[in-house]
Amino acid sequence: MNRILVIAAILALSPAASAQTSYELLLKGGTVIDPRNGLNALRDVAITGGKIAAVAQNIPASQAKQTVDVTGLYVAPGFVDIHVHVYGGEKRATYAGGDLSVWPDGWGPRSCTTTMADAGSSG
């Protein structure tokens, strides 16, 4: 099973050219999944100031302060789960008297989910 690496950024992933010659972080060799731009391919992702600065087929590691080899991993802006039950009630691990909800702060990040929509847990 492939692991997933999520990059949550406001800036959309796009292969736009940049005048920058130095990036803070370079994610090298991952499969970038970017539905907004129709991208599902091996790409490098450069990050500066907490935002995506460049997406390209081969960004030289010499242009980054830190490089992380993400070969075999997915790089994505985050995933949305449109049907979750996250209302835990007044006590931990309860939902209407049972264990039918997850805690969003504990579950979301480890499942690479940046947005959750509760489907009616509280009532």
N, C-alpha and C positions, 0 to 999 in steps of 0.2 A: 504494500500500500504506500502510495506516495505521500510524503509530508507536504504541508502547505505553509508557505511563508506569506504573511499578509503585510502589506504596506498600506496603511491608512493615510491618505493625503487628500487635501482639498483639490489640488491641481490634478487634472485629468492626465492619464498616461498618454503621451503622444511623442512621436519621433521628431519633434521640432529641433532645429539647430540652435545651438547656444554659443555665445561668445566666451563663456567661461572656459578656463583651462584647468581649473582645479575644483574637484568635488570633495565634499566631506566624506561621503560613503558611496561605494560602488558595489552593487549586487551583480555578480558576474555569472553568466551562463544559465540562468533559470528560465523556466517556461513562463512567459508573461501572458496572463489572461486578462484582457481588457475589453469587455463586451461593448463598451461605449464606442470604442474606436475599431471594433472588429478585429482585434489582435489576439492571436493564440499561437505564439511562436517563441523560439529561443531568442532571448534578447538580454542585453545588459541594461541595468537601471541605475542612473546616477542621481544622488540626492544631495541637496545643499539647502541649509536653513530649514530642514524638516519638510521640504517639498521636492517633488520630482523635478529634476533639472533637465534630464535627457533620457531617452530610451532609444537604443540603437543596437545593431547587430554586434558590433565590436568596439567598445569604448576601452582604450588602453588603461591598464591598471596604474600606470604612471601618472594619470590625470587625477587620481583620487588619493586622499589622505589615508583612507582605510578601504580595503577591498575584502569582500566576503564571497567565497565560492559557493554559489547556490545551485550548482549543477544537480539535476535530479529533483529539484524543488519547484513548486509553483509560486509565482509572485503575482499577487492580485491586490486591488485596492480595498478589498473587504467583501464579505458576503452578507446577504440579507436573509433572515429566516422569518417568513410571513405567518408562521403558525407555531407559536410557543406558549407555554403556560409558565409564567414567571412570578405570579402572585403567590407569595408564601404564607400569607395570612399573618396573624399576630405572633405565632410561634414559628421558629425555624423548621423547615422541612415539613410544613403542613399546607394543605390546600383542601379546604372543605373537610377537614378531619383526616386527610390522607397524605401520602407522599407522591403527589402528582405534579409538582412544579419543580422548576430548576431556579437557582439563584443566578440572575443575569450577570452579575459581576464575576461570579466564579465560572460560569459556563461559557459566556460569550467569547472572551479572549482566547480561551484554549480551543475553541471550535472555529476560530477565525471569523466570527460573526461580529460585525460592527453595528448592525441594526436588527432589532427584534420587534415583532408585532405580537402582543399578547392577544390570544384568540378568545378571551372571555373567562379567564380564571376566577375573577373576583365575584362572579355572580351569575 
